[in-house]
């Protein structure tokens, strides 16, 4: 939790997790996949996916159950094709045997999480570009993860409704622009990877490797959006979720647009 949301701390923490997997006791090993899932919420990193996918076939059923659920947390709402394929293979591997019904049940849960809201929703306690943090959202996520440490009692037992605490952490992955009457407005935005420009002098770029889209647009983990033109002013400094726009009275369209009109 200390490292959560901070990239360098997260990388160091993930390295520590690998040591715990090698030398930890069974009670520790079963919680490591859940901790990895918490560090990579809705962020299907390739290395993390490979590690969790390997643990999902572990001979220790508790480790396998935790890893399968962690795959769902990591890919929540991303529609990640590689992860979806891995979960289908897991479903085939665990189907048809009575002793692996719990694993199969959690594979179905994880498949539902990966396609959460048809890819329009994700799990994210942060908002306003990590400027603000929702305690309620984190509490919902932690409640679910702590419940996952005792799978037989909670998710695979009589208290599977603890999964619904994840709804507290759901956050839209799309950017939708509206006018003051809350009607959809179509405008061009650039979406690219965020740049850490804290302390940089002058007017620095906020994104790199961007592509231009018309709103509404989906934004992945670590991506940021900015307007292509100054035609509209936004009420929010950060472009995410639902944004209300107002016409910029000082905006003058380029000569090409004037000629078209």
C-alpha positions in Angstrom: 0.0 0.0 0.0 2.9 2.3 0.7 4.3 1.7 -2.9 0.9 1.9 -4.5 0.6 4.4 -7.4 4.4 5.2 -7.3 6.3 3.7 -10.2 9.8 3.2 -8.6 8.3 1.9 -5.4 6.1 -0.5 -7.3 9.0 -1.9 -9.3 11.0 -2.5 -6.0 8.0 -4.1 -4.4 7.5 -6.5 -7.3 11.1 -7.6 -7.0 10.5 -8.3 -3.3 7.5 -10.3 -4.2 9.6 -12.7 -6.3 11.8 -13.4 -3.2 8.7 -14.1 -1.2 7.5 -16.6 -3.8 10.8 -18.5 -3.7 11.4 -18.6 0.0 8.0 -17.9 1.6 5.8 -20.3 3.6 2.5 -21.5 2.0 0.5 -18.9 3.8 2.7 -16.1 2.4 2.9 -17.6 -1.1 -0.9 -17.6 -1.5 -1.1 -13.8 -0.8 1.8 -12.8 -3.1 -0.4 -12.9 -6.3 -3.0 -10.8 -4.6 -0.4 -8.2 -3.6 0.9 -8.2 -7.2 -2.7 -7.6 -8.4 -3.1 -4.6 -6.1 0.1 -3.1 -7.5 -1.0 -3.5 -11.1 -4.7 -2.8 -10.9 -6.1 -2.4 -14.5 -2.6 -2.4 -15.8 -1.8 -5.6 -17.7 1.9 -5.4 -17.8 3.5 -8.3 -19.8 5.9 -9.5 -17.1 3.1 -9.4 -14.5 0.8 -11.4 -16.8 3.4 -14.0 -17.5 4.2 -14.4 -13.8 0.5 -14.7 -12.7 -0.3 -17.0 -15.6 2.5 -19.4 -14.4 1.2 -19.2 -10.8 -2.3 -20.0 -12.0 -1.2 -23.6 -12.8 0.6 -24.0 -9.4 0.2 -27.4 -7.6 -0.8 -25.5 -4.5 -4.6 -24.8 -5.0 -4.5 -21.7 -2.8 -1.7 -20.1 -4.8 -3.6 -21.0 -8.1 -6.8 -19.5 -6.8 -5.1 -16.3 -5.8 -3.3 -16.0 -9.1 -6.4 -16.6 -11.2 -8.3 -13.8 -9.2 -5.2 -11.5 -9.5 -5.3 -11.9 -13.3 -8.9 -10.5 -13.2 -7.8 -7.6 -11.1 -4.8 -6.8 -13.3 -6.8 -6.9 -16.5 -10.0 -5.3 -15.1 -11.9 -3.5 -17.9 -9.0 -3.6 -20.3 -10.3 -6.2 -22.8 -6.7 -7.4 -23.1 -6.6 -10.1 -25.8 -3.6 -11.9 -24.4 -5.1 -12.2 -21.0 -8.5 -13.2 -22.4 -6.7 -16.1 -24.3 -4.8 -17.1 -21.2 -8.1 -17.3 -19.2 -9.8 -19.4 -21.9 -6.9 -21.8 -21.7 -7.2 -21.9 -17.9 -10.9 -22.7 -18.2 -10.1 -25.6 -20.5 -7.4 -26.9 -18.2 -9.6 -26.8 -15.1 -12.9 -28.0 -16.6 -14.3 -31.4 -16.2 -12.9 -32.3 -12.8 -14.8 -32.1 -9.5 -11.7 -31.1 -7.5 -11.0 -28.0 -9.6 -14.5 -26.5 -9.7 -13.3 -23.6 -7.5 -10.6 -22.7 -9.9 -13.0 -22.8 -12.8 -15.5 -20.6 -10.9 -12.7 -18.0 -10.4 -11.7 -18.2 -14.0 -15.2 -17.2 -15.0 -15.1 -14.3 -12.4 -11.8 -13.1 -13.9 -13.1 -13.3 -17.4 -16.0 -11.0 -16.3 -13.6 -8.6 -14.7 -11.4 -8.4 -17.8 -14.5 -7.4 -19.9 -15.9 -5.1 -17.2 -18.4 -2.7 -18.7 -17.4 -3.9 -22.2 -14.1 -2.2 -21.7 -15.5 1.2 -20.6 -14.9 0.7 -16.9 -11.7 -0.1 -14.9 -10.6 -0.2 -11.3 -8.9 2.9 -10.2 -8.8 4.6 -6.7 -7.0 7.6 -8.3 -8.5 10.4 -10.3 -7.6 13.8 -11.7 -4.4 12.2 -13.0 -3.3 10.7 -9.7 -3.7 14.1 -8.0 -6.7 12.9 -5.8 -7.1 9.6 -4.1 -10.4 8.0 -3.1 -10.2 6.3 0.3 -13.6 4.7 -0.3 -12.4 3.2 -3.6 -9.3 1.8 -2.0 -11.3 0.4 0.9 -13.6 -1.5 -1.5 -10.5 -3.0 -3.3 -8.8 -4.0 -0.1 -11.9 -5.6 1.3 -12.1 -7.8 -1.7 -8.4 -8.6 -1.7 -8.4 -9.5 2.0 -11.5 -11.7 1.5 -9.6 -13.4 -1.3 -6.9 -14.6 1.2 -9.6 -17.1 2.4 -11.1 -18.3 -0.8 -12.8 -21.4 0.6 -14.7 -19.2 3.2 -15.6 -16.2 1.0 -15.6 -16.4 -2.8 -15.8 -20.2 -3.1 -18.0 -20.5 0.0 -21.1 -18.8 1.3 -19.8 -15.2 1.2 -19.1 -14.7 -2.5 -21.0 -11.4 -2.4 -17.8 -9.8 -1.1 -16.9 -9.5 -4.8 -19.4 -6.6 -5.0 -17.2 -4.4 -3.0 -15.2 -3.9 -6.2 -18.0 -1.7 -7.4 -16.6 1.0 -5.1 -13.4 1.1 -7.2 -15.0 1.2 -10.6 -14.0 4.3 -12.6 -14.7 5.2 -16.3 -11.9 4.6 -18.7 -13.4 6.9 -21.4 -13.3 10.7 -21.9 -16.8 12.1 -22.7 -17.2 15.8 -23.5 -20.5 17.6 -22.7 -21.8 21.1 -23.1 -23.5 23.1 -20.3 -26.8 21.4 -21.1 -25.1 18.0 -20.6 -25.4 17.2 -24.3 -22.5 15.4 -26.0 -20.0 17.6 -27.8 -17.6 16.3 -30.5 -14.1 17.7 -30.3 -10.6 16.6 -31.3 -8.3 15.5 -28.5 -4.8 14.0 -28.5 -4.3 10.9 -26.4 -0.8 9.8 -25.5 1.5 8.5 -22.8 1.9 10.9 -19.9 5.3 12.6 -19.4 6.6 13.3 -15.9 7.3 17.1 -16.3 7.3 18.1 -12.6 9.8 20.9 -12.1 10.5 21.4 -15.8 10.8 25.1 -16.8 8.8 26.8 -19.5 5.8 25.4 -21.4 6.6 21.7 -21.6 4.7 18.9 -23.4 2.5 16.7 -21.2 2.2 13.7 -23.5 4.3 11.8 -26.1 3.5 9.4 -28.9 0.0 10.7 -29.1 -2.8 10.0 -31.6 -5.7 12.3 -32.5 -9.3 11.1 -31.9 -12.7 12.6 -31.7 -14.5 12.3 -28.4 -15.7 10.1 -26.8 -12.4 8.3 -26.6 -11.0 5.4 -24.5 -7.9 6.0 -22.4 -5.6 3.3 -21.2 -3.5 3.1 -18.1 -0.8 5.9 -18.0 -2.4 7.8 -20.8 -3.4 11.5 -20.8 -5.5 13.7 -23.1 -5.3 17.3 -24.2 -7.2 19.4 -26.7 -5.9 19.6 -30.3 -7.3 23.2 -30.6 -8.3 26.0 -28.3 -11.9 26.0 -29.5 -13.3 24.9 -26.1 -12.4 25.6 -22.5 -12.8 22.8 -19.9 -13.9 23.2 -16.4 -11.3 20.6 -15.3 -7.5 20.8 -15.6 -7.4 17.1 -16.3 -9.3 15.6 -19.2 -10.8 12.3 -18.0 -14.3 10.9 -17.2 -17.1 13.3 -18.1 -15.9 16.9 -18.9 -18.1 20.0 -19.3 -16.9 22.3 -22.1 -17.5 26.0 -22.9 -16.9 27.8 -26.1 -13.7 29.9 -26.1 -14.8 33.4 -27.1 -11.3 34.3 -28.2 -10.8 31.3 -30.5 -10.2 32.0 -34.2 -10.4 29.0 -36.5 -7.4 28.5 -38.9 -7.7 29.8 -42.5 -8.4 26.4 -44.0 -11.5 26.0 -41.8 -12.7 29.5 -42.6 -12.5 28.7 -46.3 -14.4 25.5 -45.9 -17.2 27.4 -44.1 
